[in-house]
Amino acid sequence: MTTTTARTQAPAEAKSRQDLVSTIVVAGFGAFTLVLGVWALVAPVSFFDNIGHFPPYNKHFLHDVGAFQIGIGAALLFALAWRDDAILAVLGGAAAGASAHEIAHITDHGLGGRDSDPFTLGIVAVILVAVFAWRLRARYASV
């Protein structure tokens, strides 16, 4: 092997290793964050007792934390699915987080926020889900 050949192969090997490590970290952190978010949203008392023990206990706050964690985790996982379309991945994560946030405000009515929150947050969630679905449909309509 010549010196020139060795130099051209090393960057490709390094990039391949970098891609593998990055993919593992993004997948692991995405799944971990998504699971934590679902846990905080579905079982806030358990989440508070085991992970987020920052008194005083506030169910609505933990639901909000869960919703935002779901959005972050979904965005990370969608980034792996659509590596060539960052906007689609981010829209998917934002739509997931906004939808979970809307659910939290509907179920927690009277525990926090404003009376108008379910309506206004619902509009945000519907817009994000609609634009995500529109872009997703356009992506696969050409396949």
Contacts in CASP RR format, 6 or more apart in sequence:
PFRMAT RR
TARGET T0000
AUTHOR 0000-0000-0000
METHOD contacts of the structure
MODEL  1
MTTTTARTQAPAEAKSRQDLVSTIVVAGFGAFTLVLGVWALVAPVSFFDN
IGHFPPYNKHFLHDVGAFQIGIGAALLFALAWRDDAILAVLGGAAAGASA
HEIAHITDHGLGGRDSDPFTLGIVAVILVAVFAWRLRARYASV
23 80 0 8 1.000
26 76 0 8 1.000
26 77 0 8 1.000
26 79 0 8 1.000
26 80 0 8 1.000
27 76 0 8 1.000
27 77 0 8 1.000
27 80 0 8 1.000
29 73 0 8 1.000
29 76 0 8 1.000
30 72 0 8 1.000
30 73 0 8 1.000
30 76 0 8 1.000
30 77 0 8 1.000
31 73 0 8 1.000
31 77 0 8 1.000
33 69 0 8 1.000
33 72 0 8 1.000
33 73 0 8 1.000
33 76 0 8 1.000
34 69 0 8 1.000
34 70 0 8 1.000
34 71 0 8 1.000
34 73 0 8 1.000
34 74 0 8 1.000
34 77 0 8 1.000
36 47 0 8 1.000
36 51 0 8 1.000
36 66 0 8 1.000
36 69 0 8 1.000
37 65 0 8 1.000
37 66 0 8 1.000
37 67 0 8 1.000
37 69 0 8 1.000
37 70 0 8 1.000
37 100 0 8 1.000
38 66 0 8 1.000
38 70 0 8 1.000
39 46 0 8 1.000
39 47 0 8 1.000
39 51 0 8 1.000
39 66 0 8 1.000
40 47 0 8 1.000
40 51 0 8 1.000
40 62 0 8 1.000
40 63 0 8 1.000
40 65 0 8 1.000
40 66 0 8 1.000
40 69 0 8 1.000
41 62 0 8 1.000
41 63 0 8 1.000
41 66 0 8 1.000
41 67 0 8 1.000
41 70 0 8 1.000
41 100 0 8 1.000
41 103 0 8 1.000
41 104 0 8 1.000
44 59 0 8 1.000
44 62 0 8 1.000
44 63 0 8 1.000
45 57 0 8 1.000
45 59 0 8 1.000
47 62 0 8 1.000
48 57 0 8 1.000
48 62 0 8 1.000
52 62 0 8 1.000
59 108 0 8 1.000
59 111 0 8 1.000
60 104 0 8 1.000
60 108 0 8 1.000
60 111 0 8 1.000
60 112 0 8 1.000
60 113 0 8 1.000
63 104 0 8 1.000
63 107 0 8 1.000
63 108 0 8 1.000
64 101 0 8 1.000
64 104 0 8 1.000
66 100 0 8 1.000
66 104 0 8 1.000
67 97 0 8 1.000
67 98 0 8 1.000
67 100 0 8 1.000
67 101 0 8 1.000
67 103 0 8 1.000
67 104 0 8 1.000
68 97 0 8 1.000
68 101 0 8 1.000
70 96 0 8 1.000
70 97 0 8 1.000
70 100 0 8 1.000
71 93 0 8 1.000
71 94 0 8 1.000
71 96 0 8 1.000
71 97 0 8 1.000
71 100 0 8 1.000
72 93 0 8 1.000
73 93 0 8 1.000
73 96 0 8 1.000
74 92 0 8 1.000
74 93 0 8 1.000
74 96 0 8 1.000
74 97 0 8 1.000
75 89 0 8 1.000
75 90 0 8 1.000
75 92 0 8 1.000
75 93 0 8 1.000
75 94 0 8 1.000
75 96 0 8 1.000
78 88 0 8 1.000
78 89 0 8 1.000
78 90 0 8 1.000
78 92 0 8 1.000
78 93 0 8 1.000
79 86 0 8 1.000
79 89 0 8 1.000
81 89 0 8 1.000
82 88 0 8 1.000
82 89 0 8 1.000
82 139 0 8 1.000
85 135 0 8 1.000
85 139 0 8 1.000
87 135 0 8 1.000
88 132 0 8 1.000
88 135 0 8 1.000
88 136 0 8 1.000
88 139 0 8 1.000
91 128 0 8 1.000
91 131 0 8 1.000
91 132 0 8 1.000
91 135 0 8 1.000
92 128 0 8 1.000
92 132 0 8 1.000
94 128 0 8 1.000
94 132 0 8 1.000
95 125 0 8 1.000
95 128 0 8 1.000
95 129 0 8 1.000
95 131 0 8 1.000
95 132 0 8 1.000
98 121 0 8 1.000
98 122 0 8 1.000
98 124 0 8 1.000
98 125 0 8 1.000
98 128 0 8 1.000
98 129 0 8 1.000
99 125 0 8 1.000
99 128 0 8 1.000
99 129 0 8 1.000
101 121 0 8 1.000
101 125 0 8 1.000
102 118 0 8 1.000
102 121 0 8 1.000
102 122 0 8 1.000
102 124 0 8 1.000
102 125 0 8 1.000
105 113 0 8 1.000
105 117 0 8 1.000
105 118 0 8 1.000
105 121 0 8 1.000
106 118 0 8 1.000
109 115 0 8 1.000
109 118 0 8 1.000
END
